[in-house]
């Protein structure tokens, strides 16, 4: 009897984990649907909104979207990250968006190369 309850619990945990992974996959697909950063983020956030019944998966989806934007090194990502930081209600996501925006600024500073001096030798 104890084994049956244990197996049932494991099966329920597996079902729940599979559901979360399915949600994360749908969010990842939404991110990849467009090359336009703003549209990609809106697609991903729409997927997150559809899965509000699973807050853990929605939270991880938002995290993944923000991290993906921060890694792009695209100057267009900065205003999107700042907008997310200004409009999000979950403090953890706000902090992550601000951190990603700060990292994006640092990355842009590093990528900006000063023109070489035009000195003849």
C-alpha positions as CSV (number, residue, x, y, z in Angstrom):
1,X,0.0,0.0,0.0
2,X,2.9,2.4,0.8
3,X,4.6,1.5,-2.5
4,X,1.4,2.4,-4.4
5,X,1.2,5.8,-2.7
6,X,4.9,6.4,-3.4
7,X,4.6,5.5,-7.0
8,X,1.5,7.6,-7.4
9,X,3.4,10.5,-5.9
10,X,6.3,10.0,-8.3
11,X,3.9,9.8,-11.2
12,X,2.2,13.0,-10.2
13,X,5.6,14.8,-9.9
14,X,6.6,13.5,-13.3
15,X,3.4,14.7,-14.8
16,X,3.8,18.1,-13.2
17,X,7.4,18.4,-14.4
18,X,6.4,17.4,-17.9
19,X,3.7,20.0,-17.9
20,X,6.2,22.7,-16.8
21,X,8.7,21.7,-19.5
22,X,6.0,21.8,-22.1
23,X,5.2,25.4,-21.0
24,X,8.9,26.4,-21.1
25,X,9.1,24.9,-24.6
26,X,6.1,26.9,-25.8
27,X,7.7,30.1,-24.4
28,X,11.0,29.3,-26.1
29,X,9.2,28.7,-29.4
30,X,7.4,32.1,-29.0
31,X,10.8,33.8,-28.4
32,X,12.1,32.3,-31.6
33,X,9.1,33.2,-33.8
34,X,10.5,36.7,-34.7
35,X,13.8,38.4,-35.3
36,X,12.3,41.6,-33.9
37,X,13.2,41.8,-30.2
38,X,10.1,43.6,-29.1
39,X,7.9,41.2,-31.0
40,X,9.8,38.2,-29.7
41,X,9.4,39.4,-26.1
42,X,5.7,40.2,-26.6
43,X,5.2,36.7,-28.0
44,X,7.0,35.1,-25.0
45,X,5.1,37.2,-22.5
46,X,1.8,36.2,-24.2
47,X,2.7,32.6,-23.7
48,X,3.6,33.3,-20.1
49,X,0.2,34.9,-19.6
50,X,-1.6,31.8,-21.1
51,X,0.1,29.7,-18.4
52,X,-0.7,31.7,-15.3
53,X,-2.1,28.4,-13.8
54,X,1.5,27.4,-13.4
55,X,3.4,30.3,-11.8
56,X,6.7,28.4,-11.5
57,X,6.9,27.7,-15.2
58,X,5.7,31.3,-16.1
59,X,8.4,32.7,-13.8
60,X,11.1,30.6,-15.4
61,X,9.9,31.6,-18.8
62,X,10.2,35.2,-18.0
63,X,13.7,34.6,-16.6
64,X,14.7,32.8,-19.7
65,X,13.3,35.6,-22.0
66,X,15.2,38.3,-20.0
67,X,18.4,36.4,-20.0
68,X,18.2,35.7,-23.8
69,X,17.6,39.4,-24.4
70,X,20.6,40.3,-22.3
71,X,22.9,37.9,-24.1
72,X,22.1,39.3,-27.5
73,X,24.4,42.2,-27.3
74,X,21.8,44.2,-29.4
75,X,21.4,47.8,-28.4
76,X,17.6,47.4,-29.1
77,X,17.4,45.1,-26.2
78,X,18.1,47.8,-23.6
79,X,14.8,49.7,-23.9
80,X,12.9,46.5,-23.8
81,X,14.6,45.4,-20.6
82,X,14.0,48.8,-19.1
83,X,10.3,48.6,-20.0
84,X,10.0,45.2,-18.4
85,X,11.7,46.5,-15.3
86,X,9.3,49.4,-15.1
87,X,6.1,47.4,-15.8
88,X,6.6,44.0,-14.0
89,X,4.9,43.4,-10.7
90,X,7.1,40.5,-9.5
91,X,10.1,42.0,-7.7
92,X,12.4,39.1,-8.7
93,X,11.7,39.7,-12.4
94,X,12.2,43.5,-11.9
95,X,15.6,42.9,-10.3
96,X,16.6,40.5,-13.1
97,X,15.4,43.0,-15.8
98,X,17.4,45.8,-14.1
99,X,20.5,43.5,-13.8
100,X,20.2,42.4,-17.5
101,X,19.8,46.1,-18.5
102,X,22.9,47.0,-16.6
103,X,24.8,44.2,-18.1
104,X,23.6,45.2,-21.6
105,X,24.9,48.8,-20.9
106,X,28.3,47.3,-19.8
107,X,28.4,45.1,-22.9
108,X,27.7,48.0,-25.2
109,X,30.5,50.0,-23.5
110,X,32.9,47.1,-24.1
111,X,31.8,46.7,-27.7
112,X,32.2,50.3,-28.6
113,X,35.6,50.6,-30.2
114,X,37.3,53.9,-30.5
115,X,38.5,54.7,-33.9
116,X,42.3,54.3,-34.3
117,X,44.5,57.4,-34.3
118,X,45.3,58.4,-37.9
119,X,48.9,59.0,-37.2
120,X,51.5,58.2,-39.9
121,X,54.7,56.6,-38.9
